[in-house]
Amino acid sequence: MHAAALQYVRKVSGFRAPAAHNREVFDQAVDAITAATRDLLAGLHVRGSSTP
């Protein structure tokens, strides 16, 4: 999930690696997207699945 979030932030920002003055906000975005992805996947329910 982290790798996918990193790829997304790189794509959206246009930066492969941020400058030092943008590092904090770049890393925060990666962390937020990783958490959102984890929440999404944890909350999905697949029809026909034996687990809720």
C-alpha positions in Angstrom: 0.0 0.0 0.0 2.8 2.4 0.8 4.5 1.8 -2.6 1.2 2.5 -4.4 0.6 5.7 -2.3 4.2 6.8 -3.1 3.6 6.2 -6.8 0.3 8.2 -6.7 1.9 11.2 -4.9 4.8 11.2 -7.3 2.4 11.2 -10.2 0.1 13.8 -8.9 2.9 16.1 -7.7 5.1 15.7 -10.7 8.1 15.0 -8.5 10.0 11.7 -8.2 11.6 13.0 -5.0 10.6 16.3 -3.4 13.0 19.1 -2.6 14.0 19.4 1.1 11.4 22.2 1.7 8.6 20.0 0.4 9.6 16.7 2.0 7.3 16.9 5.0 4.2 17.6 3.1 5.1 14.9 0.5 5.6 12.3 3.2 2.4 13.4 5.0 0.5 12.9 1.7 2.0 9.4 1.3 1.1 8.5 4.8 -2.5 9.8 4.5 -3.1 7.9 1.2 -1.6 4.7 2.7 -4.0 5.0 5.6 -7.0 5.8 3.4 -6.2 2.8 1.2 -5.9 0.5 4.3 -9.3 1.8 5.5 -10.9 1.3 2.1 -9.7 -2.3 1.8 -10.6 -3.1 5.4 -14.1 -1.8 4.9 -15.0 -3.5 1.6 -17.4 -6.4 1.7 -17.3 -8.8 -1.2 -20.6 -10.5 -2.2 -20.4 -14.2 -1.7 -17.6 -14.0 0.7 -17.9 -16.0 3.9 -16.3 -13.2 6.0 -18.3 -9.9 6.7 
